[in-house]
Amino acid sequence: PKENFIPQTIEEKIVNLVDRLSNPVALREKKLIEEVKSPKTQWTRFQKMGNELTQMAKCNIEKLLYPQRKFLSFHYLPGGTSKA
């Protein structure tokens, strides 16, 4: 059909390529696009970003409150304890 050769979106172009090639890499790309487009993936990504920003802010506040402490790591383990 003609519409296969005139895709409206980049996703459609990739999906059409996948259908033509149908090799494992292309199929994996198609799966990744579907995952990225799903609302659940988007929400998880936003939550993760929010958690990282919260931890960074917490670490920066602690540095301001306790400048004498040596903070070796910006990364916190779940529960708010630092790795350092």
C-alpha positions in Angstrom: 0.0 0.0 0.0 1.0 3.6 -0.7 0.9 4.8 2.9 3.7 2.5 3.8 6.0 4.6 1.7 4.8 8.0 3.0 5.1 7.7 6.8 3.7 10.6 8.8 6.1 10.2 11.8 9.6 9.1 12.5 8.2 6.2 14.6 6.2 5.0 11.5 9.4 5.2 9.4 11.2 3.1 11.9 8.4 0.6 12.2 8.2 0.3 8.4 11.9 -0.3 8.3 11.5 -2.9 10.9 8.8 -4.7 9.0 11.0 -4.7 5.9 14.2 -5.8 7.6 12.9 -7.7 10.6 16.3 -8.4 12.0 16.8 -8.7 15.8 18.4 -5.2 16.2 15.5 -3.5 14.3 13.0 -5.5 16.2 14.7 -4.4 19.5 14.5 -0.7 18.3 10.8 -1.1 17.6 10.3 -2.5 21.1 12.3 0.4 22.6 10.1 2.9 20.7 6.9 1.3 22.0 8.3 1.3 25.6 9.4 4.9 25.4 6.0 5.9 24.0 4.1 4.2 26.8 2.8 6.5 29.6 4.2 4.1 32.3 7.8 4.5 31.0 7.4 8.3 30.9 6.0 8.4 34.4 8.8 6.1 35.7 11.4 8.4 34.1 9.9 11.5 35.7 9.8 9.8 39.1 13.4 8.7 38.8 14.5 12.3 37.8 12.5 13.7 40.7 14.1 11.3 43.1 17.6 12.1 41.8 16.9 15.9 42.1 15.6 15.4 45.7 18.7 13.5 46.7 21.0 16.1 45.2 19.1 18.9 47.0 19.3 17.0 50.3 23.0 16.5 49.8 23.6 20.2 49.0 21.5 21.3 52.1 23.6 19.0 54.3 26.8 20.5 52.9 25.5 23.9 53.8 24.4 22.9 57.3 27.6 20.9 58.0 30.5 22.4 56.1 33.0 20.8 58.4 31.9 17.3 57.3 33.7 15.7 54.3 31.1 14.4 51.9 32.7 11.8 49.6 29.6 11.0 47.6 26.6 12.8 46.2 24.7 9.5 45.9 22.4 8.3 48.6 21.2 4.8 49.3 17.5 4.2 49.8 16.5 5.4 53.3 18.6 8.5 53.1 22.0 7.1 54.3 25.0 8.2 52.3 27.4 5.7 50.7 30.4 7.5 52.1 
